[in-house]
Amino acid sequence: MDTGMIIQHRRSSNIHSLISYHAHVGAVTSIAWNLFYPRVFGSSSADWTVKIWLLDCFTPIQVLDLSSPVGGLAWASSSSTVFVAVTDDGRAHVFDIRLCKTRSLCTQQIRQAHWPALSCVVFSPFEPVILVAGERGFILSLKLSPNLRKLHKEARGADEEKLKELERQKMERIISTSAIS
């Protein structure tokens, strides 16, 4: 049954709890945790939307309509506010919700008309590359444009711990400016 629900299961010692998010009106196709801010996750759906959630909050921080069923979602390994979503119409949409909350920074047509729908995407943890996969097993590697991988001016020359803290602060600003309570 494609209800669009996201169920969170918690277990601590002998207590179990289930929390249901009425997330989407279509089937949920992907869920991804933010790598820098573990209380934030994203979900994608066949209802054409990507939603960004704060753990234990039943209203999404951000809702984005991509005008086609969304097959996959992945957070960047280099930024807490950057993610990519792939759609059934063969496009990869790169977002940075710190820079623009309403539309993608880049939309790239990936598949040709005879290729199957895009179903999975992942960022490389080492290089500025994303891998995109389709329903019939093809995998395509795409290098991100230098404009999409610029370091924030505060991050230049910072050590790894400072970078992680800057990324957490960026996401906290997004959460504080969202309309959730």
N, C-alpha and C positions, 0 to 999 in steps of 0.2 A: 504494500500500500504506500503510495507516494503522498504523504500527508504534509510534508514540509516542516515537520517537527525536528528539533534537536533535543536530545535527551542527555542530560548530564548526570552521571552516577558518581556519588561520593561515598567513600568508605573510610571510616576512622574507628579503630578498635572494633567494637561490635555494633556500631551504628552505620546503617546504610540509608542513603537518601537519594531520591530521584528528583531532578528539576527539569521541567519541560519548557523549552522556548518555542513559542508559536512563531517560527522564524520566517517561513516562506509559504506561498500558496501552491508552489510546485515542488517537485522532488528536489531534495538537497543533494547536490552533486559533489561537493567538496567542502571540507572544513580544514582550516590551517591556523595554528597558533603563531602569534607574533614571537619572533626569536629574542627580542630585547625586552619585551614587556609581557610577561607570562599571563597576565590577567586579561589580555586582549586576544580575540580570535576573529577570523573572518569566515563567512560561509557564502557559498555560491549555489545557484539554483537554476532549474529549468524554467523558472518564472521570469527570467531575464535579469535578475538582480544579484548584486553582491552586497552583503551587509557586514558591517564591522561591529563587533559586540564587545562589551565589557563584562567579564565574568560576573554572574549573579545579578545582572541588570537585564530586564526583559524588554527594554527598548534599545534598538541598535544606535550606536554612536553615529553611524553613517550608512546611508542607503544609496546605491548607485544603480541606475538602470542602463544596461548595455545593449538594449534593443535586439537581443538574440539570446537563446538559452545559453547559460554559462556552464562550461564543462569542467573547468578547473581553476584553482586559485593558489597562489604561493606568495609568501612574504619574502622580501629580499634579505639576504644574509648580511648586507652591509648597512641597512637603514631600517629604523623602526617604523617609518611612515610610508615606505615604498612596497607596493605589491603588484603582481601581474595576474590578469584573469584572461582565460581563453574562451572563445565563444563558438557555438556551432556554425556560425557563418564564416569561420576560418580566420578570425582576427585575434591578435594578442593586444591587450590594452594594458599599458603600464601607467600606474597611478602613483602620485606622491601626495598624500592627503595633507601634508604640511604646506605644500605650495598651492594646491588647488583641490578643494573638497568636492567639486561638482563634475569635473570631467578629467579624462586621461591626459597625461603629458604626451603620450605617443600611442597611436593605434597603427598596427602593422598588419596588412593582409598577408596571411601565411599560406593558406592552402589554395589549391586550384579547384575549379568547379567539380572535377571528378574525384577528388579526395574525400575521404570520410570526415566527419566532424572531429574537432579537436576535443580531447577529453582529459588531458593532464598537462601540468606545467610545473617546473621546478627551477629554482635559482641555483647556480653553482656556488658553493661556499668559498671557493678559491679564486675564481675568475669572474669577470663581468659578462657572464653567459647565462642564458636560459635554455632549457631543453623543453620542447613541446612535443607531445605525443598525440596520435590520433587513434580512432577506434579500431583500425585494422593493423595496428602494430608499427606504424612508421614513427620515427623519431627525428626531429629537426633541431639543430643547434643554432642559436642566434646570439650574436655578440651585441651587447648594449652599446648604444651611441655614447660617445664621450660626454654629451650634454646630459644624459640620464645617469651618469655615474660620478658627477662632480661632488667633491667633498664640500660640506658646509664650512664656511670660513673658520668657525670655532674648532673644527675637527682637524684642520691641517696641522701636522706636527705633534698631535696628541698621542699619548701612549694608549694601550688597549683598554685599560680601566677607565681612563678619561673618556674614550670614545663610547664605551658602554653607558656611562653616566649621561653623556650628551644625548644619546639615543633614547634613554628612558625619559629625560626631560622633554624631548620633542613630543613623545607620545602623551606625556602628562598634560602638555599644553593643548593637544588635540582633545583629550578627554575633558579638560576643564572648560573648553569653549563649546563643547557639544550641548545640545538642548536636553540632555537626560538629567534626571534628578535622582 
